[in-house]
Amino acid sequence: MKALPTGTVTFLLTDVEGSTAAWERDPEGTGAFIAHLDGLVGKAVSANSGVVVKARGEGDSHFCVFTTASDAVKAGIAILKALAGSELTVRMGVHTGEADFRDGDYYGRTVNRAARLRSAGHGGQLLLSEVSVGLLRDRTPAGVELVDLGVHRLKDLSAPESIYRVSHPEIPDVSRPLATLDALRNNLPLQLTRLIGRDEEVSEVLGLLSHQRLVSLVALGGTGKTRLALQVAAEASGGHPGGVWYAELAPIHHADQVPAAILAAVGGPPGTDDSLGEAADWIATREVLLVLDNCEHVIDSVAASVNHLLSKCPALKVLTTTRQPLDLAGEAVFRVPPLGLPNPEDPLTEIAAAPAVELFLERGKAANRSFELNQTNAAAIARLCTGLDGLPLAIELAASRLKILDPDQILERLSDRLALVDGSAQPTANRTVRGAIEWSYDLLKPDEATLLRRLAIFEASADFATVEAICGDELPDAALELAALVDHSLVTVETTAIGRRYRLLDLVRAFAAELLDLSGERPAIEHLRADWCDGVVARFRAEGALSQTQRAELLESQADMEAALEWRWRTERHALAPAVQGIAALWAELGRWTIAATWVSRALATENLEEWRRLELLLLQGGLCFSRWEFRDGIRIGEEALALARKLGRPEAEEEAHNRIASSAWRCGDLDCAHFHNEQAFELARVRPGRDHEAATAANNLGLVALDRKDIAEAEAWFKVSLEFSEKFGDEAHGLWRLGQVAEMRGDIDGAMELFERAIAAAERRSRPDNLALAEISLGRVLESAGEFSSSEAHFRAAHAAADEAGDPSASSRALLDWARVAARQGDHEKCHAMVSRAFMELAGEPVSQLVEVGAAVNRAREHALWPVAYDLSRRLLEVTLRDGTAKGAAFATSLCAGTALDAGHRDEAYRLAVQARQKFVALGDVDVGPVSAARRIEECDVLLARLDEDLAGSTLT
């Protein structure tokens, strides 16, 4: 395709009039016509130096771009000439302006204006805007006459447009009145700005209006209900010959003024004694759309008036905007969502395409003409829009600050959101976010207001049981009060996999938090939340292993649990350690190792800690050290716990301490130490009743140590012992999986596959998705090595599903990364990219998991000489760790990326990264980075740098 022009361009947009009915009437003939039209448009546009970008609409439209208005008009004439005499007709619109071009497509005001111009026309008409006509004055194609159709308001509700029609001797004149707002009865107000990012919502509401007589747009003030309603009304105007009439109710102070406002909107006579009856008589059987804006403060009067009008006027439809539904029979409620939000980590083009960002950019340019989105400010703008919850009014007010602040400076001030957006001196309450929230709050009943204040305690969302437990004290009926807050659009409802959850938008929460502090209730509510956390821990611990639903609940509640611990740290430090012990153990099970380790360290630092409590926290901390690559710390903490367990006479704790020491020693490469402590743990477990699981674990670990010693026979013997103990408690899948790995190492591929299949069957039989995922991954890798890519892919897919069911993001990402590698080996790089992206999303919660899983995936990609894949993985890992990880993680990822850059042939980048990695490892000091010390990592960097120096010297000599 020809290169797309940028800068000032002319758009030609076409579509077939009445195509929907034509498809239903004669699908075969319509299909043939569309195919013929595609050819005509392509030929005409190409012959006049234009480009057909792509179809827009329902497949019967065309979107074309030209560098000159003259070429666009000539192409349009050629199309209409070729279609002369056709049963189906095409309408066209031409408009010129600055192109908003990004990611291979056009967006923005110029495109929207061209689309509106096209929709104003009829089949056989070629309409031009005044801008395009101005450019045609000296270059009008031969035979063309421009017919001035006057000034019209298009359905985007913006300023009126002078519209012209092209007349040509070889084209039949179509002089029907334009389908603009001026041709239709309405009092819709002029809008100074265009509607952004609401195409889907407009379509949905129009769909509701097509079969419902009453539709209510419900949302918090500042969400853009009014602007959406006006656009819907404009779009629907053609279907309401009796008119589209708009009544603004915000200025009304008394309920008895509502009927008079409705009568005035539809053009009835003022001063009547029975305004509602007069309005009903005037509307009568006319097909009218009545728009009632800002109904919430007179909701009862509006509901009564609407109910009366709908019963008396069968052709009437009503569209309302309100913060709570009218609660009438037949009412269709459409809850207006915030604008679509970007991900700050997305590429620039994707951030720019997010509706919230698009709004910020347009309003920002109005405030500061030199402002533009670029690589430097994109992430700040994305975070700003996200922090403002995608609320249009909040975004507009924030964008106005670009007169004096840069996006990152605005973002810095986002912590005090209400102060940031409350600087406007707008006269009505709904012109500022704070005013909108205060207005809604003032409409609440006392108990509803109390619940709203208390809901500010939640850091994220909560289910109703949690809301009732923490916030429902002394309230008559928390369910009714919560429902009222939802109706007032102060609380949003989210339907998740674990049920309905309730949350406050950040702006509402900031407001409610101020009131909670002023009320003096915060200490009591904080105490109730802390007690609730203790109850959750006790309940989950009593039920044993976490279910998938419980895992999801804990993840949703993590922020509130952490906030409860913070409160105890400040006010009830004596109760911190037991609370931490329970919550951190659950977090560890979820793979949230870093946050768990942080709180265990704080608990261990509290004064007057009982020795038995200290022992249990040390054991928990030792396990977290292993998970977080802190192996020397793990050994030290394990030894402290071992001494304390012996002092207190706690053999089960002594056994666990041996296990902690052994695991960290194994990772450090101290195999003698690892063997000794694993053996001690095994001996303690095997002789005590009820410790079969612990004995199986210790035997398994002894087998792993034997593997590192290259003693496959000893490893197999210990794995068989582990299997014997596992069978006693019904979990033989893990032992079978380990024996399969031994068979694979010996080269017995058939034996390995049989054992992996047995492990899969056992895991399915015992409903152990964690073990199922491990066995499926191993079987998939064996099949991949045999070149059976389709089969291996199926097993990786099954592994991902099992890991997802088990709530194990590490295994889930491992399956995805293996799946991506197979796709790359088959040449499907698009699928590979998609799988890798999903893997990083699933690993987002814990930096160490990212290092372990992605690092292993990089090495496996290198084994298969997939240099670009390995390089892409390491680059992504480096970006993540530099942004979100620890200093050790960033150093490791930098060194890994240096090696893959060299593999991929990027020698200059490899050299730069190797130098950076060396500097990072030096700065870390005497610590371990993974299984080896920082000093060893420095040596690895030196080896890589020496290799690069040799390559450089060799190329210079050559």
N, C-alpha and C positions, 0 to 999 in steps of 0.2 A: 504494500500500500504506500502511496505517496506520503511524504513527510507532512505531518499536521502543522498548519501555520499557527503562530503565536502573535502576541501583540494585539493590535486592532484588527478584528476579523469580522466577516459577515456570515451569519448563520441563516440557512434555509431549512425550515422544518416543514414536513409534510405529513398528512395522514389521510386515510380514506374515510369519507363521511358515511355514517350508517353502516360501518363494517360489521358490528355485532349482529344486527338483524340480517345482514346479507349472509353471514356464516350460517345462521340458523335456517335461512330460507333456501340457500343453494350452496352448500359447503364445497362441492366439487367445482362449480363455476367460480366461486369467490377465490378458492385456492389458485385456480388458473390465472385469474386476474391479478392477484398479488404477485405471483411469480413473474407475469408479464411486466408488472409495474416495477419490480426490483430491477429488471433488465433495463427498462427505460430510464429510471432514475440514475443507475450507475453510468449508463452511456452519456446522458445529458450532462451530468455533473463532471465527469471526466473530460468531456469535450470542451468544457468551459473552465478548465483549470481548477476544479474543486475536488473535494474529497468527501466520500460518504463515510462518516465516522462509524456509525452503527445504528441499528434500529432503536427507536425509543417508543415505548408504549406497548401495544398489543401485537406487534409483528407486522402491522400494516402501515407503520410510520417510518420516516427516514430522517436522519439527522446529518446535515451536510454543512461543510464549512468552506469559505472562499476568502481570498485575500482582498477582493473588491466587491462592492455592492452590485456593480454592473454585471459581473460574471454570474452572481447569484440569480439576478433577475433573468438573464438570458437562459440559464439552466431551467428556471421555473417555467418560462414561456415554452421552451422545447418540450417539457413534460406535458403541459396542458395541451399543446398542439397535437402531440401524439395520442392523447387520450380523448380527443374530440369525438363525440358520438358514443362514448362508452356508457354503459348503464350505470356503473359506479363512478363516483367523482372524487377528486382529491382537492383538499384545501391546503394552502401554504401560507407561511409567514416568514418575512425577511426582516432581520434587525441587525444592526451593526454596533459593536462596542468592544471594550477591552476584554480579551479572553482570560478567564481564570483557568489556566491549563495546568493539570497535575496528574501524574501517574497515567499518562496516555489518554486523558479524557478532559472534557470541558465542564466547568461548573459555574455557578454564580448568577448574578443579576442579569447579564446579557442573555444567557441561555434561557433563563426563566421568562424574560420579556418576550423573546422570540416565540416561546411556547404559548404564552398568553395571547399573542397576536394571532398565531395559527388557530387557536381555539375560538377566537372571535369571528372567524370567517365561515364561509359555507363552501360546499363542493364546487370546484371550478373557479374559486377566487384565489388570487395571489395578492396578499396584503403586505404593505411596507410601513415601517415606522418612519417618523419624521427624520430621524438621524440618517437612515439609509437613503431617503429621498434627497436629503441635503448633499450627499455624496454623489448622487446621480445627476445633478443638475446639468453638468457639462458632458456627461457620458451616458445619456439615456439611449438604450438600444434602439435601433431603427424601427419605426412603426409603433413604438410604445407611447401611450398617453397615460399620465398619472392622474387619477381621479381623486380629488380631495373629498374624503368621507366625513370630515369634521373631527372634532375633539371628543374622545370617548374615554370612559373609565373602564379599564380592563378588570378582570376578576381577581387580580392580585391586590386590589384596593389601594394601589399607589396612585401617584399623581396622574391626571388625565393625559392621554396620548393622542397626538394628531395622527390619523390613520389614512393611508392612501391605498387605492386599488389600481392594479395594472390593467390597462385596457389595450387590446391588440386586435387588429383586423381578423386574424385567423383563430381567435379565441372567443367563444360565445360570452357575452356580457352576463354576469350574474349580479343583479343589483338588489338582492334581498337585504333587509336591515341586518346590521351586524349583531352578533350575540354578545353584546357588552352590557355592563350594568346600566348604562344610560337607556338601553332599549327595554329595560325591565323596571318595574315599580319597586323601589326600595329606598331606605334612608340610611344605608350602611355608611358609617363614617369613613372619611379618607384616612389612610394609614401612612405615616411618614416613613416607615421601614417595611421591608418585605418579611414574610414569614419564613423562618429558617428551620430546617430539620424536622418538619411535621408532615411530610407527605403521607406516611403510613397512617398517622392518626387522622388526617383529613379523610382518607379513603375509608377507614373504619367507621368514623362517625357518619359519613355519608351513607354507608351501608346500613347502619342502624336506622337512620332517618328514612330510608327507603321502605322500611316495614314497621316502624314504630312511630306513634304519634307524639310521644314525649321522650326526649333524650336529654339527660342532664350530664354536663361535663363537670366532674367533681375533682377538686384538688385544692391544695394550699394556695393562698395568695402568692403571686410571684411565679407561678408555674406556667403561665401563658394561656389560661383558659379563655380569656376574652379574645385574644388574637386568633386562637384556634377557632373559636365559635364564629367570628366574623368571616374567616376564610371559608369555613364550611357553608355559611349562609350565602356567601358570594357564589361558591361552586353550585349550590343547590338552587340558585335563583331562577334558572331556566325552567325548573319543574314546578314553580309556584306562580302562576300568572296573576294571582291575586296580590302578589307582592311579598317582599321580605322586609319585615319591620323590626327595628331594633330599639329596645328600651333599656336605658342605663339606670339601674336602681340604687347605685351606691349613694347618690346625693339624697335619697329619701331618708327621712328621719322617723316617720311614723308608718305603722302598718296600714292605716286606712288610706294612705296616699298611693298604694300600689295600683288599684284599679284605674285611677286617673292617669298614672304614668303609662299604663298599657293603652288606654284610649288615645292619649296624645301620640304615642308611637305609631299607631295605625292610621292616624290622620283624622280622628273623630273630633267633634266639636268640644271645646273646653267648657267648664262651668256647669256641666249637667249634674243633676242630683243622683243619678244612677249610672256612674261611669262604667261599671262592669257590664250592666245590662246594655248600655249604649254600644260598648265595644263588641259584645256578642251579636247585637243586631247588625252592626256595621260589617263584621266579618261574615256572619251568616253562613252561606254555602261557598264562599270564595275559597280558593286554594291558596291559603296564606301560610307563610312560615314566620312565626313570632319568636324573636330572640330576646330573652330576659337575662340581663347581665348583672352579676353580683347580688344574688338573692338571699344570702345566708342570714343577714341581720333582720330580714322581714320574712323568714322562711314560711311561717304559718300562713301569713296573708297571701304569699305567692302561691303556695300549695292550694289554698282554697280558690283563688282566682283562676288558676290553671285548670283545676278540676271542673269548675263551672264552665269555662270556655270550651273545653274539650267535649263536654256533654252537650253543649248547645250548637257547636260548630263542627260538623262531621268531617269537613275537608281541611280543618286546621291542624297544623303541626307546630310543636313548641320545642325550642332548644334553649336550655338554661345553662348558666354557669353559676356554680355555687360551691361552698366548702362542705356541704352535706346534702344528701339527696332530699328531694321533696317527699319521698316515701309515699308516692301515689301508686295505685294499681296501674300496671302497664308501663311504668317508668323504666326506661333503659338507662342504666348508669354507666357512664364511661369515665373511668378514673384516668385523668391526664397524667402520664408519666413525665419525669424530668427528661431533658434532652439526652440523647445518646452520648455516652462518655468515651473518651479515648483511654488507651493504655499508655502511660508515659514511656514504656519501653518499646513501643511500636515505631516503625520507620516514620520519617517525616510526612510522607504522603498519606499514611493511614491516620496519623494524628490530625492532619489538616482536614480529612474527610469526616471526622466526627462532628455531629451537629452542634454540640456544645462549643467546640473550638471554632467552627464556622461562624457561630453567632459572636463569639468573643472577637474574632478577627474583624468582622464587619463593623461592629460597634467600636472596636479599637481604632480602626482606620478613620472613623468619623471623628474620634477624639484627637488623633495624632496621625496626620496624613503620611508621615515618614515611617510609621510602624509597619512591620511585616513579620510573618512567621519565618523562622530559619532554624538551622540546626542548633544554634546557641540557646534559643529561648523556647524551643518546642516542648521540652520536658517540663519546664516551669509552667507553661501555659496549660499543658495537659493536667498537671497536678492541681493547678488553680481551679480549672473547671470541675475536676473531680471533687476537690474540697468544698466547692460551692454546690455540690449535689446535682449539678446540671440544671439548676433553677434559672430560667431565662432572666428574670428580673435581677437576681443576684449577679449573674454573669454580666449583664449590661451595666450595672452600677460599678462593678469591679473594673470593667473595661474602660469606663470613663476616667479612671485614675491614671490611664496611660498618658494623660496630658502631662503628668509630673513624675510618674514612676515607671520603671521597667517591669516586665512581668515577674522577674525573680524578686524584685523589691515588693511587689504586691503579694507574692506568695509568702514572703517572710512575715508579712502582717496578717496572714490568713488565720493565725491562731486566735486573733480577736476579730472573728468574722463579723459580728454584729456592728462593731465600731467601724469596720471597713466599709460596709455597704449602707450605713445609716447616715451618710453625709449629705444626702439629697434633701433639698428644700421643697419637694413636690407637695402640692396642696392636699391631695387625697390620701387616705390611710393606706391604700394598696399601692402607693408609689414607692414605698421602701419596704425592704424585707422585714425589718423590725416592726414597722407599722402594720404590715400584713399579719404578722404573727401575734402582735398585741391585740389587734382587732379580733382575731379568732379566739384568743384567750379570754377576752372580755365577754364573749358570747357564751362561755361555758358556765354550767352550774357549779356550785362550790365543790361537790365531790369529784366532778370531772376535772376541775382545775387542780385539785389535790393530787389526783392520779397522774395528770400530766407532769406536775412538778417532780413527783417521785420517779417517773420513768426516766428522768435525766440521769439516774444512777447507772443505767445500762450503757456499757461501752459499745455494744453492738445490738444484736436482736435478741429477743427472748420469746419463748412460747408462753401460752396463757398461764400454765401452772406456775411457771417461774414468776411471771408478773404478779399473780395473785399472792404467792408466798412472800415476796419481797415488798410489794407496793400496796397490797390490799388490806393492810391492817386498819381496822375501824371504819372501813368503807362499806356502805350497805350492800353493794353488788358490783364487784370489780368487773364482771363480764359486761354488765350494762354500761358502766362508765367507759370501759375500753371501747366498746362498740360506738359510743357517742364520739369519742376522740377520733376514731376511724372515719366516722361520718363527717366530722369537722375537718378532715384531711390533715390533722395534726399528727396522726400516727399512720404509718404505712404498713400494709400487710404484705408479707412475702410468703409465697407458697413454695416450700422446699421439699426435698426428699424425706425429711423427717417431720413434715407437717407445717402448719401455719405458724409464722413467727411475726412478731411486731417490733417495729423500730421507729425511732425519731430521726428525721433528717437532721444533719449536723447543725443547721441553722436553728431549727426548733429546739434541739437539745441544748444548745448554748443559751438560748433564752430561758428555757425551763430550769437549767442549772442555776442561773442567777436567782430565780425565784425560790428554788429549793434551799439555797444558802440563806436567803433572807427569811425564809419561814422558820428556820431553826430545826427543821426535821432531818437534816442530812445525817447527823450521828446515828439516829435510830435506824434510818434506812440502810446506812453502811453496815451496821451491826446485823441487820436482817439478811443482807446479802452475804456476809461472811458466814452466818449460820447456814444459809442455803448451800453454800459451797461445801461445808462440812457434811451436810446431808447427802449431797450428790456423791461425794467420795465414799461415804459409808454404804450407800445403796449399791454403787457400782462394784465396790470391793466384795460385798456380800454375794453378788451374783456371779462372781468368777470372771472368766475371760470376757473381754469387752466384745459386745456385738457390733455389727456394722452401724446400727442406728445409734448406739451409745458413743461410738467413735465420732460420728457426725455431730452429735449433741455436744460432746466435749470440745471439738474444734470450734463450733459456733460460740461456745461459752468461754473460750480461753481468755479473751480480753477481760471479761468480768471476773474470772477467777484470779487473774493477776492483779486486777484492781483491788480485790478483796484482801489479797496478801499485802499489798502496799498499805492498805488502811491498817491492817494488824501490825505491820512494821512500825507505823507511826503511833498507834494508840494502844495496842494490846500485844506488845512484844512477847509477853509470857505465853501467849497462845499461838505464836507464829510457827514454832517447830512442828507441832503435831499437824497443823494445817498444811504446811509445806510438805511434810512426809507423804501425806495422802495425795495431794494434788500433783506433786512432782512425779510420783510413781505412775500416775495415770498419763502424765505428759510423756514420760519416758516410753511407755507402751505405745504411745501415738507417734513416736519418733521426733518429738519436740525436745531434743536433748539440750539445746543451748539454754532455753528459758528455764528448763528444769534444773540444770546445773547451777545457774545463777542464783536461784532461790534456795537450793540446798546449801550453797556456800554462805548465804546470808543467815540461814537458820543455824548453821554450825557456829556462826560467830556470835550468837546470842549468849547472854550471861546465864549462869546457874542452870545449864542444860544437864538433865539427868544423864547418867552414863549409858543406860540402856537405849535412850532416845538417840544419843550421840552415835552409838554403835549402828543403829539402823540407818541413820542418815549417812554415815561413812560408807556402808555397804551400797547404798543407793548412789552415792557420789562415785564410788569406784566403778560401778557399771557404766555411769555416764561418761567417765574419763575414757573408757574403752571405746564407746561409741563416737566420742569426739576427737579421737586420735591423740589423746593426752596420756600416752602409755606409761611414761616414767612417773607421772603423777598418780596414775592408776595403781602402779606397784606400791608406791609410798603410802597411799591411802589404804590399800588392801592390807599392808603390813600393820598399820595402826589399828585397823578394824580387827585383825587377827589377834593382836595382843589383848585388845579390850574384850573380845569374845572369850578368850581363855580365862581372863581375869573374872569375868562374870559367870563362867561356867555355862556357856551357851553353845553346845556342839553344832546345832544347825547353823548358827551364825559363823562359827569357826569354819565349817565346811564351805559356806558361801564366800568367806574371805579368801580361802585358798583358791576358789574358782576365780575371784576377781584378780588376784595376783597372777595366776597362771595365764589368764587371757591376755593381760597387758604384756607379760613377759614374752609370750609367744609372738605377739605383734612386734615387739622390740628385737626379736631374733635371739633372745636368750632361751634356747630350747631346753637346756638342762633345768633351769629354774621353772620353766613352764611344765616340764614333765613331772618334776618333784611335786609341785603344788596340785596339779591335776590328779596325781596318784593319791595324794593325801585326801583330796576332796572325794575321790572315788571310794577309798577305804572307809571314810566316815559315813558315806551315804549308803553303801551296799549292806551294811550291817544293821541299819536302823529301819524299822518298819515305816512304810509310807513315803520312802524317799527314792522310789524307782525312777522317777523323772530326773532327779538330781544325779543318780548313778548313771543313767543313760547319757546325760549331758557330759559328765566327767569322762566317761569312756569315749564318747565322740571326740572330745577335745584331745585326749591322748592319741587317738587315731590321726588327728590333724598334725600334731607335733611329729608323729612318726612319718607322715608324708613329707614334712619339711626336712626330715633327716634322710629322705630318699629310701626309707625302709617300708616298701609297699606291703610286705608280708605282715609286719607288725601292725601297720595301719589297718589292714583288712581284719586282723584278729580283734583289734579294739572295736572296729565298727560292728563286727558280729556280736561282741559283748553288748554294745549299745543297743543293737536290734533286739537282743534277748530281753533286756530290761524294758525297752519300749513296748514290746508285745504284751507285757504285764499290765500296762495301763492303756492299751489300745491305740498306739500311735507308731506303728511299724513303718510308716511311709518314709520318715526321715532316714532311718537306718538303711532301708532298701536303696534310697537315693545315694547315700554315701558309698555303699557297696558298688553301685553302678558307676560311680566316678572312679573307683579303684579299677574296675574292669576296663574302663575306657583308657586309663593310664597304661594298662598292660597291653593295650592293643586289641583286646577282646571286644570288638564293636558289637557283635551279635549279643554277647552276654550283657554288655552295658545297656543295650536297647531293651532287652528283656527285663532287666532290673528296673530301669526307668519306667517301663510300662506297668510293672508290678507296683511301683511306688505310686504311680498315678491312680491305679485302681484302688490301692489302699487308702489314699488320701480322699478319694471320692466316697469310698465306703464309710470312712470315719468322719466325713464332712470337715476336712481340714484344708481349706483353700490356701493356707500359707505353704504347706508342704506340696500341695498340688502345683502351685506356681513354680517352685524350685525344680520339681521333676519335669514339668512341661518345658521349662527353659533348657534343661540339660538334654532332653530328647530332641528338641528343636535344633540345638547346636550340633548334635551328632548327625542329624539328617542334613543340615546345611553343609557339613564337611563332606558328606557323600554327594553333594550337588543336587539334592532333592529339595529345591528351594520352595516349591509350593507347599509340600508337606511341612517343612520347617516353619514356614510362615504361619500355617494353621496352628502349630503348637505354640508359637510366640503369642499369637492372638489369644489362645486359650489361657496361657500363662498370665497375660495382662488382665483378662477378665477375673481370674482367680485371685490375683494380687489385689485387684481393686475391691473384690468382695472381702478379702482379709484386711483391708485398710492398710496395706503395706506399700507406701509410695516408692520405697527403694526397689522392691521386686517388680513393681509395676513399671517403673522407668527402665529397669534392666530389660524387661521383655520388649518394651517399645524401642529401645536402642538396638537390640538384636534384630527386631523386625525391620528397623530402618537400614541396618547393614545388609540384610538380605535383599531389600528393595534396591539398594545401591548396586549390589552385585548383579542384579538383573537389569540394570540400566534405568530403573524408574526413580530418577532423582527427585521428582516432585513428591512422590510418596515418602521417600527418605527424609526430605526436608520436613514434611508434615509430622512424621513420627518423632523426629528429633525435637521439634517444637513442643509436641505434647509431652514428651519426657521431661523437658525443662520445666514445663508448667507444673507437672506432678511433683517435681523435686523442689519446688519453690520454698517450702517451709523450713528446710534445714540445710545450711551450707555444707556441712560435712558429708551428708548423703550425696550432694552434688559432686563433691570432689571424688568420693569413692566410686560411685556408679559411672560418672562421665569419664573419669580417669581410666577405669577398666575398659569402657567402650572404646576409648581412643586407642588403647593398646590392641584390642581385638581388630579394630579397623586397620591398624598398621600391619598386623599379622596377615591380613588379606590384601595388602598393598593398596588399600583404599585411601590414598594420601589426601585427596580433597575432603573426604568425609572426616578423617582424623583431624585435619586442620580446622574444618568448620566446627567440630565439637569443641576443640580446645579454645578456639576464639570465643565461642559462646560462653564457655566456662570462665574464661578470663574476664569477660565483660561482667558476668554475674558476680564473681568474687571481688572485683574491684569496686563494685557498687554496694554489695550487700554482705560480703563475707568478712572473715577475719584476716589479720596480717599474714598468718601462716597459710591460709587458703589462697590468698592473692599471690604469695611467693610461689607456692606449688603450681598454681595455674599458669603463672608467667613462665616458669621453667618448662612446663609441659607444652605450652604453645610455642616456645622457642624451638623445641625439637620437631614438632609437626610442621612448623613453618619451613624448616630446613628440608624435611621430607617432601614438602610440596613445591620446593624450588624457590622459596622466598628468602634468599640468603641474607639480604640486608635487614629484613625484619627479624629473622632468626638471631642475627648478631645483636641487634638492639635489645631484643627481649631477653637474651641470655645475660647480657650485662645488667639489665634491670633485675632479673631474677637473682643474680649473684649478690647484688646490693641489698635486696630484700632479705635474703637468708643471713647475710652478715648482720643486718640490723636486728634480726630476731634473737641473736645470742645463742646461749646453750639450751636449746629446746629441741624436741622431736618434731619433725614435720612428716606425719605419717609414720611408717615403720622404721624410718632412719632419722638420724640427727640432722640438724641444720648444717653442721660441719660436713657431713657426707653429701648433702645437697650442693654445697659450695663446690666440692670436688667434681660433682657431675657437671656443674656449669663450666668449670675450668676445662673439662674434657671436651665439651661441646664447643667452647670458644677456640680451643686449640685446633679442633677439626675445621672450624670455619676459617681460621687463619691459614691453615694448610691449603684449603680450597681456594682461598683468595690468592695466596702466593702462586699456586699452580696455574690459576687462570691468568695471572699477570705474566708468568714466564711464557705461557702459550702465546 
